[in-house]
Amino acid sequence: MEKLWTTSEAAKFLGLQDADIERLVKDGKLTGYKLAGQFLRFKPDQIKALKASGAMRIAAPAPAAAGAAAPAEGWQDRLRDLWYFYDFYLLSFVLLAALVIYLVSSG
């Protein structure tokens, strides 16, 4: 899997400003992934597809529409993304749980 791009990298590739990228995410034209709850990252293939489609027009800021549709994503995609972003924490938890179980059962 390719390295995820930062907001600045995506903006540079698309020839936009960072704020424009964030607006594309809010408008639902681009899917962004938050790392550690604050760092927005993007899949390079999604950025390239957005550029190829020419759907990069930035609309004027508008109030968020109630019930705006999010991009359709299957549970397999969501599970893969969860593993990709949190693999270290998930493995650490499993190893720590195994160590605690071992220590409790042996003592």
N, C-alpha and C positions, 0 to 999 in steps of 0.2 A: 504494500500500500504506500502511496506517495506521501511525502511530508505535507502536512496541512499548511495552508498559507495564512498569514496574518492579515488583518484588515488593510494595512499599508501595502503589502505585497499584492493583494487583490486589487486595490485601488490603482496601483501603478500599472498593473497588467491591463486594466480596463480603461485607463486614462481618466480616472475620476478622483475625487477627494475622499478621504476616510469617511466623512459625514454622509456622502452619497452612498457609500457601501452600506452603512448602517441603515439608511433609509430604504435601500433595496431589500434588506432583511425584514424591516418592519412592514414593508408593502407586500411581502411574501413572494417576491421575485427571485430571491436568493436564500438558500438555507445556510445559516450560520450555526456553528457548534460552540458552546461555551465550555471552556476548560477552567477548572477550579472555580467555577461560578462567575468568572469575570472576564477571562480572555477569550475573545471571539476569534474563531478559526474557520477556514473554509476549505472544502475539497477542491483541488485544482481542476478536476474534470468538470465540476459544476460551474466554475468561473469561466472555463473555456467554452462550455455549452452556452452560457449566458451571452458571451461575446459573439459567438457564432449566430445566435438567434436574433441579435440586435434588439433585445428587449431591455436595454439598459436605460431607457428614458426615466428620468427622475421626476416624479410627480411632486407638486407643491405639498408641503406638509398639511395633512388633513387629520381630523379626529379619527381615532381608530374605529373601524366599523364593527358593530356588534356581530359576533358569530362569523368573523372572517374565516374563510377556509384555509387550513394549513395544507402544505404539500402532502399528498398521500404517501405514506410510508408504511411498509409492512412490518410485522413484528420481527421478522428475521433481520431486516435492515436496522431496526432499533436495537436489537440484541447485539448485532455486529458492532454498531457504533458504541454501545455501552462497553463492550469488551475492549474495543480499540482505545477508548479514552480512559478507562479505569482499570486496565489489566494489572498494573502494579498493585493497586489497592486490593483488588479481588484476590490475587495470588497471595499477597501478604496476609490477608484475613484467613484464607484457607490454611496456610502454613502455621499461623499463630494458633488457630483453633486446633489443629492436629497436635501441636506441641503441648497445649494445655490439656487435651484429652490424654495424651501419653503420660504426662506428669501426674495427673490425677489418678489414672489407673495403675501406675507403677508404685505409687506411694501409699 
